[in-house]
Amino acid sequence: MSTLTIILNVLAPPVSVFMKRGVHNDFAISILLTLFFFIPGIIHAFYITRQKNRVL
């Protein structure tokens, strides 16, 4: 995981999820978690960015 990804995970979780997955369900979940509960949004962003690339 790059330094930029870690910084984005903490400061702007939806941006890092968007960079990893694009506009998908995970992106919407990240936005909602970040808006309503900031810490779970960060945890979700780290979870998504640490996953291996999955086939949709």
PDBQT receptor file of N, H, CA, C and O in Angstrom, charges set to zero:
ATOM      1  N   MET A   1       0.857  -1.162   0.000  1.00  0.00    +0.000 N 
ATOM      2  CA  MET A   1       0.000   0.000   0.000  1.00  0.00    +0.000 C 
ATOM      3  C   MET A   1       0.904   1.226   0.000  1.00  0.00    +0.000 C 
ATOM      4  O   MET A   1       1.856   1.316   0.775  1.00  0.00    +0.000 OA
ATOM      5  N   SER A   2       0.592   2.158  -0.875  1.00  0.00    +0.000 N 
ATOM      6  H   SER A   2      -0.182   2.085  -1.505  1.00  0.00    +0.000 HD
ATOM      7  CA  SER A   2       1.434   3.343  -1.005  1.00  0.00    +0.000 C 
ATOM      8  C   SER A   2       1.106   4.377   0.071  1.00  0.00    +0.000 C 
ATOM      9  O   SER A   2       0.061   4.317   0.720  1.00  0.00    +0.000 OA
ATOM     10  N   THR A   3       1.999   5.297   0.237  1.00  0.00    +0.000 N 
ATOM     11  H   THR A   3       2.848   5.346  -0.289  1.00  0.00    +0.000 HD
ATOM     12  CA  THR A   3       1.801   6.370   1.209  1.00  0.00    +0.000 C 
ATOM     13  C   THR A   3       0.600   7.223   0.833  1.00  0.00    +0.000 C 
ATOM     14  O   THR A   3      -0.159   7.639   1.708  1.00  0.00    +0.000 OA
ATOM     15  N   LEU A   4       0.420   7.486  -0.442  1.00  0.00    +0.000 N 
ATOM     16  H   LEU A   4       1.037   7.147  -1.153  1.00  0.00    +0.000 HD
ATOM     17  CA  LEU A   4      -0.729   8.270  -0.903  1.00  0.00    +0.000 C 
ATOM     18  C   LEU A   4      -2.043   7.583  -0.545  1.00  0.00    +0.000 C 
ATOM     19  O   LEU A   4      -2.994   8.248  -0.136  1.00  0.00    +0.000 OA
ATOM     20  N   THR A   5      -2.107   6.278  -0.692  1.00  0.00    +0.000 N 
ATOM     21  H   THR A   5      -1.334   5.737  -1.025  1.00  0.00    +0.000 HD
ATOM     22  CA  THR A   5      -3.322   5.534  -0.352  1.00  0.00    +0.000 C 
ATOM     23  C   THR A   5      -3.624   5.634   1.134  1.00  0.00    +0.000 C 
ATOM     24  O   THR A   5      -4.780   5.807   1.521  1.00  0.00    +0.000 OA
ATOM     25  N   ILE A   6      -2.614   5.528   1.956  1.00  0.00    +0.000 N 
ATOM     26  H   ILE A   6      -1.675   5.387   1.641  1.00  0.00    +0.000 HD
ATOM     27  CA  ILE A   6      -2.812   5.631   3.407  1.00  0.00    +0.000 C 
ATOM     28  C   ILE A   6      -3.322   7.019   3.775  1.00  0.00    +0.000 C 
ATOM     29  O   ILE A   6      -4.248   7.148   4.576  1.00  0.00    +0.000 OA
ATOM     30  N   ILE A   7      -2.730   8.051   3.199  1.00  0.00    +0.000 N 
ATOM     31  H   ILE A   7      -1.978   7.947   2.548  1.00  0.00    +0.000 HD
ATOM     32  CA  ILE A   7      -3.165   9.423   3.483  1.00  0.00    +0.000 C 
ATOM     33  C   ILE A   7      -4.606   9.624   3.037  1.00  0.00    +0.000 C 
ATOM     34  O   ILE A   7      -5.404  10.211   3.767  1.00  0.00    +0.000 OA
ATOM     35  N   LEU A   8      -4.947   9.141   1.840  1.00  0.00    +0.000 N 
ATOM     36  H   LEU A   8      -4.298   8.664   1.246  1.00  0.00    +0.000 HD
ATOM     37  CA  LEU A   8      -6.322   9.274   1.358  1.00  0.00    +0.000 C 
ATOM     38  C   LEU A   8      -7.298   8.460   2.194  1.00  0.00    +0.000 C 
ATOM     39  O   LEU A   8      -8.431   8.891   2.409  1.00  0.00    +0.000 OA
ATOM     40  N   ASN A   9      -6.882   7.298   2.668  1.00  0.00    +0.000 N 
ATOM     41  H   ASN A   9      -5.962   6.948   2.494  1.00  0.00    +0.000 HD
ATOM     42  CA  ASN A   9      -7.752   6.497   3.535  1.00  0.00    +0.000 C 
ATOM     43  C   ASN A   9      -8.138   7.261   4.792  1.00  0.00    +0.000 C 
ATOM     44  O   ASN A   9      -9.264   7.139   5.272  1.00  0.00    +0.000 OA
ATOM     45  N   VAL A  10      -7.222   8.038   5.320  1.00  0.00    +0.000 N 
ATOM     46  H   VAL A  10      -6.307   8.137   4.929  1.00  0.00    +0.000 HD
ATOM     47  CA  VAL A  10      -7.489   8.767   6.561  1.00  0.00    +0.000 C 
ATOM     48  C   VAL A  10      -8.214  10.086   6.299  1.00  0.00    +0.000 C 
ATOM     49  O   VAL A  10      -9.151  10.427   7.020  1.00  0.00    +0.000 OA
ATOM     50  N   LEU A  11      -7.795  10.822   5.288  1.00  0.00    +0.000 N 
ATOM     51  H   LEU A  11      -7.033  10.544   4.703  1.00  0.00    +0.000 HD
ATOM     52  CA  LEU A  11      -8.362  12.154   5.053  1.00  0.00    +0.000 C 
ATOM     53  C   LEU A  11      -9.622  12.147   4.193  1.00  0.00    +0.000 C 
ATOM     54  O   LEU A  11     -10.533  12.941   4.430  1.00  0.00    +0.000 OA
ATOM     55  N   ALA A  12      -9.687  11.270   3.207  1.00  0.00    +0.000 N 
ATOM     56  H   ALA A  12      -8.947  10.625   3.015  1.00  0.00    +0.000 HD
ATOM     57  CA  ALA A  12     -10.829  11.237   2.278  1.00  0.00    +0.000 C 
ATOM     58  C   ALA A  12     -11.101   9.788   1.872  1.00  0.00    +0.000 C 
ATOM     59  O   ALA A  12     -10.759   9.383   0.761  1.00  0.00    +0.000 OA
ATOM     60  N   PRO A  13     -11.710   9.007   2.761  1.00  0.00    +0.000 N 
ATOM     61  CA  PRO A  13     -11.920   7.584   2.476  1.00  0.00    +0.000 C 
ATOM     62  C   PRO A  13     -12.647   7.282   1.162  1.00  0.00    +0.000 C 
ATOM     63  O   PRO A  13     -12.244   6.352   0.464  1.00  0.00    +0.000 OA
ATOM     64  N   PRO A  14     -13.706   8.028   0.788  1.00  0.00    +0.000 N 
ATOM     65  CA  PRO A  14     -14.367   7.698  -0.481  1.00  0.00    +0.000 C 
ATOM     66  C   PRO A  14     -13.462   7.856  -1.706  1.00  0.00    +0.000 C 
ATOM     67  O   PRO A  14     -13.624   7.137  -2.692  1.00  0.00    +0.000 OA
ATOM     68  N   VAL A  15     -12.524   8.781  -1.646  1.00  0.00    +0.000 N 
ATOM     69  H   VAL A  15     -12.392   9.365  -0.845  1.00  0.00    +0.000 HD
ATOM     70  CA  VAL A  15     -11.618   8.981  -2.781  1.00  0.00    +0.000 C 
ATOM     71  C   VAL A  15     -10.724   7.756  -2.978  1.00  0.00    +0.000 C 
ATOM     72  O   VAL A  15     -10.507   7.323  -4.110  1.00  0.00    +0.000 OA
ATOM     73  N   SER A  16     -10.214   7.206  -1.904  1.00  0.00    +0.000 N 
ATOM     74  H   SER A  16     -10.391   7.557  -0.984  1.00  0.00    +0.000 HD
ATOM     75  CA  SER A  16      -9.355   6.026  -2.042  1.00  0.00    +0.000 C 
ATOM     76  C   SER A  16     -10.147   4.809  -2.509  1.00  0.00    +0.000 C 
ATOM     77  O   SER A  16      -9.635   3.994  -3.277  1.00  0.00    +0.000 OA
ATOM     78  N   VAL A  17     -11.400   4.678  -2.047  1.00  0.00    +0.000 N 
ATOM     79  H   VAL A  17     -11.816   5.340  -1.423  1.00  0.00    +0.000 HD
ATOM     80  CA  VAL A  17     -12.245   3.574  -2.517  1.00  0.00    +0.000 C 
ATOM     81  C   VAL A  17     -12.560   3.761  -3.997  1.00  0.00    +0.000 C 
ATOM     82  O   VAL A  17     -12.570   2.790  -4.753  1.00  0.00    +0.000 OA
ATOM     83  N   PHE A  18     -12.816   4.994  -4.416  1.00  0.00    +0.000 N 
ATOM     84  H   PHE A  18     -12.808   5.783  -3.801  1.00  0.00    +0.000 HD
ATOM     85  CA  PHE A  18     -13.073   5.271  -5.832  1.00  0.00    +0.000 C 
ATOM     86  C   PHE A  18     -11.862   4.920  -6.688  1.00  0.00    +0.000 C 
ATOM     87  O   PHE A  18     -12.007   4.364  -7.776  1.00  0.00    +0.000 OA
ATOM     88  N   MET A  19     -10.670   5.242  -6.199  1.00  0.00    +0.000 N 
ATOM     89  H   MET A  19     -10.551   5.694  -5.315  1.00  0.00    +0.000 HD
ATOM     90  CA  MET A  19      -9.456   4.927  -6.957  1.00  0.00    +0.000 C 
ATOM     91  C   MET A  19      -9.263   3.417  -7.100  1.00  0.00    +0.000 C 
ATOM     92  O   MET A  19      -8.732   2.953  -8.109  1.00  0.00    +0.000 OA
ATOM     93  N   LYS A  20      -9.689   2.654  -6.101  1.00  0.00    +0.000 N 
ATOM     94  H   LYS A  20     -10.121   3.031  -5.282  1.00  0.00    +0.000 HD
ATOM     95  CA  LYS A  20      -9.512   1.199  -6.130  1.00  0.00    +0.000 C 
ATOM     96  C   LYS A  20     -10.612   0.501  -6.930  1.00  0.00    +0.000 C 
ATOM     97  O   LYS A  20     -10.325  -0.395  -7.725  1.00  0.00    +0.000 OA
ATOM     98  N   ARG A  21     -11.881   0.910  -6.723  1.00  0.00    +0.000 N 
ATOM     99  H   ARG A  21     -12.113   1.637  -6.078  1.00  0.00    +0.000 HD
ATOM    100  CA  ARG A  21     -13.005   0.176  -7.295  1.00  0.00    +0.000 C 
ATOM    101  C   ARG A  21     -13.824   0.947  -8.314  1.00  0.00    +0.000 C 
ATOM    102  O   ARG A  21     -14.612   0.341  -9.040  1.00  0.00    +0.000 OA
ATOM    103  N   GLY A  22     -13.670   2.253  -8.394  1.00  0.00    +0.000 N 
ATOM    104  H   GLY A  22     -13.030   2.746  -7.804  1.00  0.00    +0.000 HD
ATOM    105  CA  GLY A  22     -14.508   3.040  -9.290  1.00  0.00    +0.000 C 
ATOM    106  C   GLY A  22     -15.877   3.278  -8.663  1.00  0.00    +0.000 C 
ATOM    107  O   GLY A  22     -16.070   3.071  -7.465  1.00  0.00    +0.000 OA
ATOM    108  N   VAL A  23     -16.824   3.718  -9.492  1.00  0.00    +0.000 N 
ATOM    109  H   VAL A  23     -16.667   3.887 -10.465  1.00  0.00    +0.000 HD
ATOM    110  CA  VAL A  23     -18.177   3.977  -8.991  1.00  0.00    +0.000 C 
ATOM    111  C   VAL A  23     -18.900   2.638  -8.915  1.00  0.00    +0.000 C 
ATOM    112  O   VAL A  23     -19.333   2.087  -9.927  1.00  0.00    +0.000 OA
ATOM    113  N   HIS A  24     -19.017   2.133  -7.705  1.00  0.00    +0.000 N 
ATOM    114  H   HIS A  24     -18.665   2.580  -6.883  1.00  0.00    +0.000 HD
ATOM    115  CA  HIS A  24     -19.620   0.829  -7.465  1.00  0.00    +0.000 C 
ATOM    116  C   HIS A  24     -20.293   0.879  -6.104  1.00  0.00    +0.000 C 
ATOM    117  O   HIS A  24     -20.285   1.925  -5.454  1.00  0.00    +0.000 OA
ATOM    118  N   ASN A  25     -20.873  -0.223  -5.661  1.00  0.00    +0.000 N 
ATOM    119  H   ASN A  25     -20.880  -1.073  -6.189  1.00  0.00    +0.000 HD
ATOM    120  CA  ASN A  25     -21.539  -0.266  -4.358  1.00  0.00    +0.000 C 
ATOM    121  C   ASN A  25     -20.592   0.105  -3.223  1.00  0.00    +0.000 C 
ATOM    122  O   ASN A  25     -20.992   0.781  -2.275  1.00  0.00    +0.000 OA
ATOM    123  N   ASP A  26     -19.354  -0.331  -3.314  1.00  0.00    +0.000 N 
ATOM    124  H   ASP A  26     -19.029  -0.881  -4.083  1.00  0.00    +0.000 HD
ATOM    125  CA  ASP A  26     -18.383  -0.024  -2.259  1.00  0.00    +0.000 C 
ATOM    126  C   ASP A  26     -18.153   1.477  -2.124  1.00  0.00    +0.000 C 
ATOM    127  O   ASP A  26     -17.943   1.983  -1.021  1.00  0.00    +0.000 OA
ATOM    128  N   PHE A  27     -18.192   2.177  -3.239  1.00  0.00    +0.000 N 
ATOM    129  H   PHE A  27     -18.363   1.765  -4.134  1.00  0.00    +0.000 HD
ATOM    130  CA  PHE A  27     -18.022   3.632  -3.218  1.00  0.00    +0.000 C 
ATOM    131  C   PHE A  27     -19.190   4.297  -2.491  1.00  0.00    +0.000 C 
ATOM    132  O   PHE A  27     -18.981   5.196  -1.676  1.00  0.00    +0.000 OA
ATOM    133  N   ALA A  28     -20.414   3.861  -2.779  1.00  0.00    +0.000 N 
ATOM    134  H   ALA A  28     -20.583   3.131  -3.441  1.00  0.00    +0.000 HD
ATOM    135  CA  ALA A  28     -21.595   4.421  -2.114  1.00  0.00    +0.000 C 
ATOM    136  C   ALA A  28     -21.577   4.120  -0.618  1.00  0.00    +0.000 C 
ATOM    137  O   ALA A  28     -21.908   4.983   0.196  1.00  0.00    +0.000 OA
ATOM    138  N   ILE A  29     -21.195   2.911  -0.261  1.00  0.00    +0.000 N 
ATOM    139  H   ILE A  29     -20.926   2.211  -0.921  1.00  0.00    +0.000 HD
ATOM    140  CA  ILE A  29     -21.101   2.548   1.156  1.00  0.00    +0.000 C 
ATOM    141  C   ILE A  29     -20.056   3.407   1.851  1.00  0.00    +0.000 C 
ATOM    142  O   ILE A  29     -20.267   3.854   2.978  1.00  0.00    +0.000 OA
ATOM    143  N   SER A  30     -18.949   3.634   1.194  1.00  0.00    +0.000 N 
ATOM    144  H   SER A  30     -18.778   3.271   0.278  1.00  0.00    +0.000 HD
ATOM    145  CA  SER A  30     -17.889   4.458   1.774  1.00  0.00    +0.000 C 
ATOM    146  C   SER A  30     -18.359   5.893   2.001  1.00  0.00    +0.000 C 
ATOM    147  O   SER A  30     -18.054   6.491   3.033  1.00  0.00    +0.000 OA
ATOM    148  N   ILE A  31     -19.092   6.440   1.050  1.00  0.00    +0.000 N 
ATOM    149  H   ILE A  31     -19.340   5.954   0.211  1.00  0.00    +0.000 HD
ATOM    150  CA  ILE A  31     -19.621   7.801   1.215  1.00  0.00    +0.000 C 
ATOM    151  C   ILE A  31     -20.563   7.868   2.409  1.00  0.00    +0.000 C 
ATOM    152  O   ILE A  31     -20.452   8.772   3.237  1.00  0.00    +0.000 OA
ATOM    153  N   LEU A  32     -21.489   6.918   2.504  1.00  0.00    +0.000 N 
ATOM    154  H   LEU A  32     -21.579   6.184   1.832  1.00  0.00    +0.000 HD
ATOM    155  CA  LEU A  32     -22.448   6.922   3.616  1.00  0.00    +0.000 C 
ATOM    156  C   LEU A  32     -21.756   6.743   4.962  1.00  0.00    +0.000 C 
ATOM    157  O   LEU A  32     -22.067   7.452   5.920  1.00  0.00    +0.000 OA
ATOM    158  N   LEU A  33     -20.824   5.805   5.039  1.00  0.00    +0.000 N 
ATOM    159  H   LEU A  33     -20.571   5.230   4.261  1.00  0.00    +0.000 HD
ATOM    160  CA  LEU A  33     -20.119   5.598   6.304  1.00  0.00    +0.000 C 
ATOM    161  C   LEU A  33     -19.309   6.823   6.705  1.00  0.00    +0.000 C 
ATOM    162  O   LEU A  33     -19.239   7.166   7.885  1.00  0.00    +0.000 OA
ATOM    163  N   THR A  34     -18.705   7.474   5.740  1.00  0.00    +0.000 N 
ATOM    164  H   THR A  34     -18.762   7.195   4.782  1.00  0.00    +0.000 HD
ATOM    165  CA  THR A  34     -17.894   8.652   6.045  1.00  0.00    +0.000 C 
ATOM    166  C   THR A  34     -18.764   9.830   6.465  1.00  0.00    +0.000 C 
ATOM    167  O   THR A  34     -18.397  10.576   7.372  1.00  0.00    +0.000 OA
ATOM    168  N   LEU A  35     -19.903  10.004   5.820  1.00  0.00    +0.000 N 
ATOM    169  H   LEU A  35     -20.201   9.398   5.082  1.00  0.00    +0.000 HD
ATOM    170  CA  LEU A  35     -20.785  11.119   6.173  1.00  0.00    +0.000 C 
ATOM    171  C   LEU A  35     -21.394  10.961   7.563  1.00  0.00    +0.000 C 
ATOM    172  O   LEU A  35     -21.469  11.923   8.326  1.00  0.00    +0.000 OA
ATOM    173  N   PHE A  36     -21.826   9.752   7.885  1.00  0.00    +0.000 N 
ATOM    174  H   PHE A  36     -21.765   8.970   7.265  1.00  0.00    +0.000 HD
ATOM    175  CA  PHE A  36     -22.526   9.549   9.147  1.00  0.00    +0.000 C 
ATOM    176  C   PHE A  36     -21.611   9.122  10.289  1.00  0.00    +0.000 C 
ATOM    177  O   PHE A  36     -21.831   9.507  11.437  1.00  0.00    +0.000 OA
ATOM    178  N   PHE A  37     -20.599   8.340   9.987  1.00  0.00    +0.000 N 
ATOM    179  H   PHE A  37     -20.420   8.027   9.054  1.00  0.00    +0.000 HD
ATOM    180  CA  PHE A  37     -19.686   7.822  11.011  1.00  0.00    +0.000 C 
ATOM    181  C   PHE A  37     -18.285   7.820  10.414  1.00  0.00    +0.000 C 
ATOM    182  O   PHE A  37     -17.937   6.905   9.667  1.00  0.00    +0.000 OA
ATOM    183  N   PHE A  38     -17.488   8.810  10.723  1.00  0.00    +0.000 N 
ATOM    184  H   PHE A  38     -17.770   9.554  11.329  1.00  0.00    +0.000 HD
ATOM    185  CA  PHE A  38     -16.208   8.994  10.032  1.00  0.00    +0.000 C 
ATOM    186  C   PHE A  38     -15.238   7.832  10.244  1.00  0.00    +0.000 C 
ATOM    187  O   PHE A  38     -14.613   7.376   9.287  1.00  0.00    +0.000 OA
ATOM    188  N   ILE A  39     -15.104   7.352  11.466  1.00  0.00    +0.000 N 
ATOM    189  H   ILE A  39     -15.612   7.722  12.243  1.00  0.00    +0.000 HD
ATOM    190  CA  ILE A  39     -14.146   6.279  11.766  1.00  0.00    +0.000 C 
ATOM    191  C   ILE A  39     -14.500   4.982  11.026  1.00  0.00    +0.000 C 
ATOM    192  O   ILE A  39     -13.601   4.363  10.457  1.00  0.00    +0.000 OA
ATOM    193  N   PRO A  40     -15.769   4.542  11.006  1.00  0.00    +0.000 N 
ATOM    194  CA  PRO A  40     -16.090   3.358  10.192  1.00  0.00    +0.000 C 
ATOM    195  C   PRO A  40     -15.817   3.569   8.702  1.00  0.00    +0.000 C 
ATOM    196  O   PRO A  40     -15.501   2.612   7.995  1.00  0.00    +0.000 OA
ATOM    197  N   GLY A  41     -15.932   4.797   8.219  1.00  0.00    +0.000 N 
ATOM    198  H   GLY A  41     -16.189   5.575   8.793  1.00  0.00    +0.000 HD
ATOM    199  CA  GLY A  41     -15.585   5.091   6.829  1.00  0.00    +0.000 C 
ATOM    200  C   GLY A  41     -14.110   4.857   6.563  1.00  0.00    +0.000 C 
ATOM    201  O   GLY A  41     -13.736   4.346   5.508  1.00  0.00    +0.000 OA
ATOM    202  N   ILE A  42     -13.274   5.230   7.519  1.00  0.00    +0.000 N 
ATOM    203  H   ILE A  42     -13.578   5.645   8.377  1.00  0.00    +0.000 HD
ATOM    204  CA  ILE A  42     -11.831   5.003   7.395  1.00  0.00    +0.000 C 
ATOM    205  C   ILE A  42     -11.524   3.505   7.425  1.00  0.00    +0.000 C 
ATOM    206  O   ILE A  42     -10.723   3.013   6.630  1.00  0.00    +0.000 OA
ATOM    207  N   ILE A  43     -12.163   2.789   8.339  1.00  0.00    +0.000 N 
ATOM    208  H   ILE A  43     -12.814   3.189   8.984  1.00  0.00    +0.000 HD
ATOM    209  CA  ILE A  43     -11.946   1.344   8.437  1.00  0.00    +0.000 C 
ATOM    210  C   ILE A  43     -12.375   0.655   7.144  1.00  0.00    +0.000 C 
ATOM    211  O   ILE A  43     -11.676  -0.227   6.646  1.00  0.00    +0.000 OA
ATOM    212  N   HIS A  44     -13.516   1.053   6.606  1.00  0.00    +0.000 N 
ATOM    213  H   HIS A  44     -14.085   1.769   7.011  1.00  0.00    +0.000 HD
ATOM    214  CA  HIS A  44     -14.007   0.474   5.352  1.00  0.00    +0.000 C 
ATOM    215  C   HIS A  44     -13.033   0.762   4.209  1.00  0.00    +0.000 C 
ATOM    216  O   HIS A  44     -12.776  -0.111   3.380  1.00  0.00    +0.000 OA
ATOM    217  N   ALA A  45     -12.494   1.971   4.160  1.00  0.00    +0.000 N 
ATOM    218  H   ALA A  45     -12.702   2.681   4.833  1.00  0.00    +0.000 HD
ATOM    219  CA  ALA A  45     -11.541   2.320   3.104  1.00  0.00    +0.000 C 
ATOM    220  C   ALA A  45     -10.280   1.462   3.201  1.00  0.00    +0.000 C 
ATOM    221  O   ALA A  45      -9.780   0.982   2.183  1.00  0.00    +0.000 OA
ATOM    222  N   PHE A  46      -9.764   1.267   4.411  1.00  0.00    +0.000 N 
ATOM    223  H   PHE A  46     -10.170   1.657   5.238  1.00  0.00    +0.000 HD
ATOM    224  CA  PHE A  46      -8.598   0.401   4.565  1.00  0.00    +0.000 C 
ATOM    225  C   PHE A  46      -8.930  -1.034   4.160  1.00  0.00    +0.000 C 
ATOM    226  O   PHE A  46      -8.111  -1.700   3.526  1.00  0.00    +0.000 OA
ATOM    227  N   TYR A  47     -10.109  -1.510   4.514  1.00  0.00    +0.000 N 
ATOM    228  H   TYR A  47     -10.774  -0.969   5.028  1.00  0.00    +0.000 HD
ATOM    229  CA  TYR A  47     -10.527  -2.866   4.144  1.00  0.00    +0.000 C 
ATOM    230  C   TYR A  47     -10.569  -3.029   2.626  1.00  0.00    +0.000 C 
ATOM    231  O   TYR A  47     -10.059  -4.016   2.095  1.00  0.00    +0.000 OA
ATOM    232  N   ILE A  48     -11.166  -2.078   1.933  1.00  0.00    +0.000 N 
ATOM    233  H   ILE A  48     -11.580  -1.276   2.365  1.00  0.00    +0.000 HD
ATOM    234  CA  ILE A  48     -11.296  -2.159   0.477  1.00  0.00    +0.000 C 
ATOM    235  C   ILE A  48      -9.932  -2.041  -0.204  1.00  0.00    +0.000 C 
ATOM    236  O   ILE A  48      -9.636  -2.800  -1.127  1.00  0.00    +0.000 OA
ATOM    237  N   THR A  49      -9.109  -1.108   0.237  1.00  0.00    +0.000 N 
ATOM    238  H   THR A  49      -9.350  -0.491   0.987  1.00  0.00    +0.000 HD
ATOM    239  CA  THR A  49      -7.825  -0.909  -0.439  1.00  0.00    +0.000 C 
ATOM    240  C   THR A  49      -6.828  -2.027  -0.146  1.00  0.00    +0.000 C 
ATOM    241  O   THR A  49      -5.883  -2.212  -0.913  1.00  0.00    +0.000 OA
ATOM    242  N   ARG A  50      -7.009  -2.773   0.930  1.00  0.00    +0.000 N 
ATOM    243  H   ARG A  50      -7.777  -2.623   1.553  1.00  0.00    +0.000 HD
ATOM    244  CA  ARG A  50      -6.109  -3.887   1.242  1.00  0.00    +0.000 C 
ATOM    245  C   ARG A  50      -6.493  -5.169   0.515  1.00  0.00    +0.000 C 
ATOM    246  O   ARG A  50      -5.680  -6.089   0.426  1.00  0.00    +0.000 OA
ATOM    247  N   GLN A  51      -7.717  -5.250  -0.008  1.00  0.00    +0.000 N 
ATOM    248  H   GLN A  51      -8.377  -4.502   0.063  1.00  0.00    +0.000 HD
ATOM    249  CA  GLN A  51      -8.154  -6.453  -0.713  1.00  0.00    +0.000 C 
ATOM    250  C   GLN A  51      -7.422  -6.607  -2.035  1.00  0.00    +0.000 C 
ATOM    251  O   GLN A  51      -7.015  -5.628  -2.660  1.00  0.00    +0.000 OA
ATOM    252  N   LYS A  52      -7.267  -7.832  -2.436  1.00  0.00    +0.000 N 
ATOM    253  H   LYS A  52      -7.597  -8.627  -1.929  1.00  0.00    +0.000 HD
ATOM    254  CA  LYS A  52      -6.726  -8.106  -3.766  1.00  0.00    +0.000 C 
ATOM    255  C   LYS A  52      -7.778  -7.711  -4.784  1.00  0.00    +0.000 C 
ATOM    256  O   LYS A  52      -8.958  -7.612  -4.448  1.00  0.00    +0.000 OA
ATOM    257  N   ASN A  53      -7.371  -7.484  -6.023  1.00  0.00    +0.000 N 
ATOM    258  H   ASN A  53      -6.412  -7.564  -6.297  1.00  0.00    +0.000 HD
ATOM    259  CA  ASN A  53      -8.333  -7.163  -7.073  1.00  0.00    +0.000 C 
ATOM    260  C   ASN A  53      -9.264  -8.340  -7.272  1.00  0.00    +0.000 C 
ATOM    261  O   ASN A  53      -8.826  -9.476  -7.450  1.00  0.00    +0.000 OA
ATOM    262  N   ARG A  54     -10.547  -8.053  -7.240  1.00  0.00    +0.000 N 
ATOM    263  H   ARG A  54     -10.903  -7.130  -7.096  1.00  0.00    +0.000 HD
ATOM    264  CA  ARG A  54     -11.517  -9.126  -7.426  1.00  0.00    +0.000 C 
ATOM    265  C   ARG A  54     -12.187  -8.977  -8.779  1.00  0.00    +0.000 C 
ATOM    266  O   ARG A  54     -12.281  -7.879  -9.327  1.00  0.00    +0.000 OA
ATOM    267  N   VAL A  55     -12.640 -10.073  -9.294  1.00  0.00    +0.000 N 
ATOM    268  H   VAL A  55     -12.565 -10.965  -8.848  1.00  0.00    +0.000 HD
ATOM    269  CA  VAL A  55     -13.333 -10.070 -10.576  1.00  0.00    +0.000 C 
ATOM    270  C   VAL A  55     -14.798  -9.783 -10.315  1.00  0.00    +0.000 C 
ATOM    271  O   VAL A  55     -15.436 -10.457  -9.505  1.00  0.00    +0.000 OA
ATOM    272  N   LEU A  56     -15.333  -8.776 -11.005  1.00  0.00    +0.000 N 
ATOM    273  H   LEU A  56     -14.814  -8.229 -11.663  1.00  0.00    +0.000 HD
ATOM    274  CA  LEU A  56     -16.738  -8.419 -10.791  1.00  0.00    +0.000 C 
ATOM    275  C   LEU A  56     -17.636  -9.241 -11.656  1.00  0.00    +0.000 C 
ATOM    276  O   LEU A  56     -18.855  -9.078 -11.610  1.00  0.00    +0.000 OA
TER     277      LEU A  56
